[in-house]
Amino acid sequence: MSHIAFIGLGNMGAPMAHNLLKAGHELTVFDLSAGAVQSLAGAGARSAPSARAAVEAADVVVSMLPASAHVHSLYLGQQGIVPHIADGALVVDCSTIAAATAQAVAQALAARGLAALDAPVSGGTAGAAAGTLTFIVGGEAATLERARPYLSAMGKNIFHAGASGAGQVAKICNNMLLGILMAGTAEALALGAAHGLDPKVLSDIMGKSSGRNWALELYNPYPGVMENVPAARGYSGGFGVDLMHKDLGLAAEAAIAARCAVPLGELARNLYGMHSLSGSGGLDFSSIIQPLLRE
């Protein structure tokens, strides 16, 4: 089994790291949260005092961070880890970031002779815990084959989107659609409830009709309709409003770069931005329904 350095133990990274431990890999972990590190250490991982120390003897480096700025700082900043990664190591960044940042990191790693993939994920915290994530991979096909055993320990579906950065573009497209679908699903359910319909009955109707979608069926935003989703626990956990707003911003930037129109994506970005400004940035993104509900 391999020695893996895992950096970033948030809502997604922690369960992903746990699944690598379950697969029998030796893990060294680092996160700015001491509590997150202690939790993994209690499960059998070794803790490192810094990201640099974590990667020095690792066969594989996996990172899972919130945004482009964090990934850039980790790899390319003044205290960046690129010069400290062990020769011959494989690097897999699972963060959702700008394609340009992923490409810059890959180029810096390539200059050191290191193989790298951008491999953002879909499936949420439930998928991370269950080991059923979908990995959307950018990079060389041969590098993906080398990484496949590690990705398979954390996920169920692995797609090769194309060259470096392609995984990020595909993920951004997916999350833009998800944000649009969640906002539309929230509006439809709130409208039906305002007219006296039972939101569970309406969800069942739309789930068997042309309004059927993932947000409606597997991540319903209306409180009381579905168990084991953020709406059933006050919108805690899950995928945060601020993260969705960030991803929709990445989609907007990608659209500008490609001279592509994404009017619904821009509208969704503004909706989540306003929701964040109302103080809901830390709630799950399905809480976008809250401003629409009647008391």
C-alpha positions in Angstrom: 0.0 0.0 0.0 1.1 3.6 -0.6 2.0 6.4 1.7 -0.4 9.3 1.0 -0.2 12.9 2.2 -3.7 14.3 2.5 -4.1 18.1 2.8 -7.4 19.7 3.6 -9.8 17.9 6.0 -13.0 19.8 5.7 -16.5 18.4 5.2 -15.4 16.7 2.0 -11.7 16.0 2.7 -12.1 14.3 6.0 -14.4 11.5 4.9 -12.3 11.0 1.7 -9.2 10.6 3.9 -11.0 8.1 6.1 -11.8 6.0 3.0 -8.2 5.9 2.0 -7.4 4.7 5.5 -10.1 2.0 5.2 -8.5 0.9 1.9 -5.3 0.2 3.8 -3.1 3.1 2.8 -0.7 4.8 5.1 -1.8 8.4 5.6 -0.1 11.6 6.8 -2.6 14.5 7.1 -2.4 18.2 7.5 -5.1 20.9 8.0 -5.3 24.3 9.7 -8.0 22.8 12.0 -6.3 21.0 14.8 -9.6 19.2 15.6 -9.8 17.8 12.0 -6.3 16.5 12.2 -6.9 14.9 15.6 -10.0 13.1 14.3 -8.0 11.5 11.5 -5.1 10.7 13.8 -7.6 8.9 16.1 -8.5 6.8 13.1 -4.9 5.8 12.3 -3.4 8.6 10.3 -0.2 10.4 11.2 -0.4 14.1 11.7 2.1 16.5 10.2 3.1 19.9 11.6 2.9 21.5 8.2 1.9 20.8 4.6 5.6 20.7 3.7 6.3 18.1 6.3 3.3 16.0 5.1 4.5 15.7 1.5 8.3 15.1 2.0 8.1 11.3 2.0 4.7 10.7 0.3 4.2 8.5 -2.7 0.9 10.4 -3.4 -0.3 13.9 -2.5 -4.0 14.6 -2.4 -5.4 18.0 -1.7 -9.0 19.1 -1.1 -9.2 22.9 -0.5 -12.0 25.5 -0.7 -10.9 27.8 -3.6 -8.3 28.8 -6.1 -6.5 31.1 -3.7 -5.9 28.2 -1.2 -4.6 25.8 -3.9 -2.3 28.5 -5.4 -0.9 29.3 -1.9 -0.5 25.6 -1.1 1.5 24.7 -4.2 2.9 28.0 -5.6 3.0 30.4 -2.7 6.0 31.6 -0.7 5.6 28.5 1.5 4.5 26.3 -1.4 5.0 22.6 -1.3 6.1 22.0 -4.9 9.9 22.0 -4.1 9.3 19.7 -1.1 7.3 16.9 -2.7 9.1 13.7 -3.0 10.6 12.8 -6.3 8.4 10.6 -8.4 5.3 11.4 -6.4 1.8 11.6 -7.9 -0.2 14.7 -7.1 -4.0 14.8 -7.2 -5.9 18.0 -6.4 -9.6 17.4 -5.8 -10.6 21.1 -5.1 -13.0 22.9 -7.4 -11.0 25.8 -8.7 -10.4 27.9 -11.8 -9.0 25.9 -14.7 -6.1 28.4 -15.1 -5.0 27.7 -11.5 -5.1 24.0 -12.1 -3.0 24.4 -15.2 -0.5 26.6 -13.4 -0.1 24.0 -10.6 0.3 21.2 -13.2 3.0 23.1 -15.1 5.0 23.8 -11.9 4.8 20.2 -11.0 5.7 19.0 -14.5 8.8 21.2 -14.3 9.9 19.1 -11.4 9.0 15.9 -13.2 6.0 15.2 -11.2 2.7 13.8 -12.6 -0.5 15.7 -11.6 -4.2 15.6 -12.1 -7.0 18.0 -11.4 -9.8 15.8 -10.1 -12.7 17.7 -8.6 -15.6 15.7 -7.2 -19.4 15.5 -7.3 -21.6 13.7 -4.9 -21.5 15.9 -1.8 -20.7 15.0 1.8 -22.9 11.9 1.7 -21.0 10.6 -1.3 -17.7 11.4 0.3 -18.7 9.4 3.4 -20.0 6.5 1.4 -17.1 6.4 -1.0 -19.4 6.9 -3.9 -18.0 10.2 -5.3 -17.7 11.0 -8.9 -14.2 12.2 -10.0 -14.0 14.5 -13.0 -10.4 14.3 -14.1 -8.1 16.5 -16.1 -4.6 15.4 -17.1 -2.8 12.7 -18.9 -4.6 9.3 -19.4 -1.5 7.4 -18.1 -1.5 9.5 -15.0 -5.1 8.8 -14.4 -4.5 5.1 -14.6 -1.8 5.5 -12.0 -4.2 7.4 -9.8 -7.2 5.1 -10.4 -6.7 2.8 -7.3 -6.7 5.8 -5.0 -9.7 7.5 -6.6 -11.6 4.2 -6.6 -11.1 4.0 -2.8 -12.9 7.3 -2.5 -15.4 7.2 -5.4 -17.6 5.1 -7.6 -17.4 6.9 -11.0 -14.3 8.2 -12.6 -14.5 10.3 -15.8 -11.5 11.6 -17.9 -12.6 15.0 -19.1 -9.4 15.8 -21.0 -6.1 17.5 -20.6 -5.0 19.5 -17.5 -7.8 21.9 -16.4 -10.5 20.0 -18.2 -11.7 18.4 -15.0 -12.3 21.9 -13.6 -14.2 23.1 -16.6 -16.5 20.1 -16.5 -17.1 20.5 -12.8 -17.9 24.2 -13.1 -20.4 23.4 -15.8 -22.0 20.7 -13.6 -22.2 23.0 -10.6 -23.6 25.9 -12.6 -26.5 23.6 -13.7 -26.9 22.3 -10.1 -27.2 25.8 -8.8 -29.8 26.7 -11.4 -31.8 23.5 -10.8 -31.8 24.0 -7.0 -33.0 27.6 -7.3 -35.8 26.5 -9.8 -36.8 23.5 -7.6 -37.0 25.8 -4.6 -39.3 28.3 -6.4 -41.6 25.6 -7.7 -42.0 24.0 -4.3 -42.5 27.3 -2.6 -45.1 28.3 -5.2 -47.1 25.1 -4.7 -47.0 25.3 -0.9 -48.2 28.9 -1.1 -51.3 27.6 -2.9 -51.9 25.0 -0.2 -50.2 22.0 -1.8 -48.4 19.4 0.3 -44.8 19.9 -0.8 -44.1 16.1 -0.4 -47.0 15.3 -2.7 -45.9 18.0 -5.2 -42.4 16.6 -5.0 -43.7 13.1 -5.9 -45.7 14.5 -8.8 -42.8 16.5 -10.2 -40.5 13.5 -9.6 -42.6 11.5 -12.1 -43.1 14.3 -14.5 -41.0 16.5 -16.7 -39.7 18.6 -13.8 -37.8 15.7 -12.4 -34.2 16.5 -11.4 -31.5 15.6 -8.9 -32.2 18.4 -6.4 -35.9 17.4 -6.3 -35.4 13.7 -5.9 -32.2 13.3 -3.9 -31.6 16.7 -2.1 -35.1 18.1 -1.7 -34.8 21.7 -0.3 -38.3 21.8 1.4 -38.2 21.1 5.2 -40.0 17.8 6.1 -40.1 16.3 2.7 -37.0 14.1 2.9 -34.9 12.6 5.6 -31.1 12.7 5.8 -30.7 15.9 3.7 -29.7 19.4 5.0 -33.3 20.6 4.8 -34.1 18.0 7.5 -31.5 19.5 9.9 -31.8 23.2 9.6 -29.6 23.3 6.4 -26.5 22.4 8.4 -23.6 20.5 6.7 -23.6 19.7 3.1 -22.4 22.1 0.4 -22.3 25.7 1.6 -24.0 28.7 0.0 -20.7 30.5 -0.2 -19.1 27.5 -2.0 -21.9 27.4 -4.5 -21.6 31.2 -5.0 -17.8 30.7 -5.5 -18.4 28.0 -8.1 -21.0 30.1 -10.0 -18.4 32.9 -10.0 -16.0 30.5 -11.6 -18.6 29.6 -14.2 -19.1 33.3 -14.9 -15.3 33.9 -15.3 -15.1 30.9 -17.6 -18.0 32.2 -19.7 -16.3 35.6 -20.1 -13.0 34.0 -21.1 -14.8 31.9 -23.8 -17.2 34.7 -24.9 -20.1 32.4 -23.9 -23.5 33.6 -22.6 -24.7 32.0 -19.4 -27.7 34.2 -18.4 -29.3 31.7 -16.0 -25.9 31.0 -14.4 -25.4 34.7 -13.8 -28.9 34.9 -12.3 -28.2 32.0 -10.0 -24.9 33.5 -9.0 -26.7 36.7 -8.0 -29.4 34.8 -6.1 -26.8 32.9 -4.0 -24.8 36.1 -3.5 -27.8 37.9 -2.1 -28.6 34.8 0.1 -25.0 34.8 1.4 -25.2 38.6 2.2 -28.3 37.9 4.3 -26.1 35.9 6.7 -26.8 32.4 5.2 -23.4 31.8 3.6 -22.5 28.9 5.9 -25.8 27.1 5.4 -26.2 24.4 2.8 -27.0 25.7 -0.7 -30.5 24.1 -0.6 -31.4 26.9 1.9 -31.9 29.1 -1.1 -35.6 28.2 -0.6 -35.7 30.0 2.8 -36.4 33.5 1.5 -39.3 32.1 -0.5 -41.1 30.4 2.3 -44.0 31.9 4.1 -44.1 32.0 7.9 
